[in-house]
Structure formats: C-alpha cells, structure tokens
C-alpha cells in the first residue's frame, strides 16, 4: 500500500503476483479463486510526484546513478559525476530509496548506495518518455557521399570550431549495438554555435527529404555523458535508448529493443 505506485511498478508487482493498492484507487489482488484488477490513472499531484524525477537536474543525477552500474557511491560522488548540487543528488537518492531502486549501507556522510533495480528504473523512464511530446527536431539536407563521411565531416568541423556535439538516434544505436542493414539519416545535438556550424557543413533547412536532424539541446544537461566511439561523439546507450523511443519510426523502436537487450539489460 502506498500513496502512489507508478505504472511500471504496478506491472512488476503483477508479474510477481504481489497485491497492491494506492490512493488513486488502483487495486490488484491475485490468489486461489480470486483475481481483482482495478486500474485508475494517477491524479495530477501523483503524476507530478512520479515524473519530476525524469526532468532537469534530477534526471541528470538519475542518469549518473545509472552510470555507476554495480558500484557503490556516495552523495558527493553522485553530485560530482552529475554536475548537480549535493542537495539535488540527496533528494534523488531519497526518492530512489523510497521506490526501492537502490540498496544502501552505512549512515550519515559515509552512507553509500548501489543501483539494485535497473529494470524498474528503465521501465519507469521509458514510460515517462513515451508519455511526453518528442523533442523538437530541425531538419536539414547535407550533401554526402555516404553517412560515415558525413559524420567524419561533422566531427572535423566541430573539433575545429570547439562546438560540442553528440550523434544520437538510429546512428548512435547502430554504433552501440549494430542491428540495421542501412541508415540514411543522422540525428544529433549541437551546442551553442550550431547555426554557424551548419553553414560550414553546407546544411540547408528543408521540410522533406532531410538527412540531418538536429535535436534541440540544453547545454546545462546535455553532452555530460557522451562517449567517444572511434572517430565520433555519441550519446551513451541510456540516452540513445530514450531518444530512440521518441523517434517516429518502426525501425527506431526495433533498434531500441535491441539496444536495451544487448547494452542496458541488468541483473534481474
């Protein structure tokens, strides 16, 4: 019984045949000769409580929690890795303990946590991403012989101009977990100075027939967890997965599932 039980947690409890009830009126009971399932949407207040973990600085801290994987870490280690205040890091960890996604040991300043339920975290985050509007995408056409050459050129020009970027979407998914036979579009985030960068690349804004999609970026939160793979900066597997879920393509969902299975699956 709880004030709020998220959709992902409900699904997990049902899978384990564990009954639950929350203040929305949702109820699940399963026993011999008995099955009760009442599904009620969360109230606005409950929804805000469930979702505020996945936005802004809290999402940044949550992302950092994921990167520790099977390592123990403290509040200050999390704050440093996530580039957030110790207060924000502490608030996120308290919420993760409440949801039973982390285990803890010690007390006071020396208290440490470890991610114990990566599946639940990923389920909840993906459910949240699926419930919100996709991030704005600006579409361009860039002359290219092939997609690898285009990525090389983006990396070269960004390096020369000192502009941060990260490849995401289908191309990043393919780099992390090869699965598709052909990709014809590049999705990326570009930091401040992107407009001049696009001009140097010869990229022209178009509505149709685009091959370069620029995702709106937030320099306060983006680029922190990007990874250098070969000759290119790419979003890490977690952000790649979340970005793929927002793309309007059947292949993106297919690649997201493959990426989750090969790179994000944690111990059950």
Rosetta blueprint (number, residue, H / E / L):
1 X L
2 X E
3 X L
4 X L
5 X L
6 X L
7 X H
8 X H
9 X H
10 X H
11 X H
12 X H
13 X H
14 X H
15 X H
16 X L
17 X L
18 X L
19 X L
20 X E
21 X E
22 X E
23 X L
24 X L
25 X L
26 X L
27 X E
28 X E
29 X E
30 X E
31 X E
32 X L
33 X L
34 X E
35 X E
36 X E
37 X E
38 X E
39 X L
40 X L
41 X L
42 X L
43 X L
44 X H
45 X H
46 X H
47 X H
48 X H
49 X H
50 X H
51 X H
52 X H
53 X H
54 X H
55 X L
56 X H
57 X H
58 X H
59 X H
60 X H
61 X H
62 X H
63 X H
64 X H
65 X H
66 X H
67 X H
68 X H
69 X L
70 X L
71 X L
72 X L
73 X E
74 X L
75 X H
76 X H
77 X H
78 X H
79 X H
80 X H
81 X H
82 X H
83 X L
84 X L
85 X L
86 X H
87 X H
88 X H
89 X H
90 X H
91 X H
92 X H
93 X H
94 X H
95 X H
96 X H
97 X H
98 X H
99 X L
100 X L
101 X L
102 X E
103 X E
104 X E
105 X E
106 X L
107 X L
108 X H
109 X H
110 X H
111 X L
112 X E
113 X E
114 X E
115 X E
116 X L
117 X L
118 X H
119 X H
120 X H
121 X H
122 X H
123 X H
124 X H
125 X H
126 X H
127 X H
128 X H
129 X H
130 X H
131 X H
132 X L
133 X L
134 X L
135 X L
136 X L
137 X E
138 X E
139 X E
140 X E
141 X E
142 X L
143 X L
144 X L
145 X L
146 X L
147 X H
148 X H
149 X H
150 X H
151 X H
152 X H
153 X H
154 X H
155 X H
156 X H
157 X H
158 X H
159 X H
160 X H
161 X H
162 X L
163 X L
164 X L
165 X E
166 X E
167 X E
168 X E
169 X H
170 X H
171 X H
172 X H
173 X H
174 X H
175 X H
176 X H
177 X L
178 X L
179 X L
180 X L
181 X L
182 X L
183 X L
184 X L
185 X L
186 X E
187 X E
188 X E
189 X E
190 X E
191 X L
192 X L
193 X L
194 X H
195 X H
196 X H
197 X H
198 X H
199 X H
200 X H
201 X H
202 X L
203 X L
204 X E
205 X E
206 X L
207 X L
208 X L
209 X L
210 X L
211 X L
212 X E
213 X E
214 X E
215 X E
216 X L
217 X L
218 X L
219 X L
220 X L
221 X L
222 X L
223 X L
224 X L
225 X L
226 X L
227 X E
228 X E
229 X E
230 X L
231 X L
232 X E
233 X E
234 X E
235 X L
236 X L
237 X H
238 X H
239 X H
240 X H
241 X H
242 X H
243 X H
244 X H
245 X H
246 X H
247 X L
248 X L
249 X L
250 X H
251 X H
252 X H
253 X H
254 X H
255 X H
256 X H
257 X H
258 X H
259 X H
260 X H
261 X H
262 X H
263 X H
264 X H
265 X L
266 X L
267 X L
268 X L
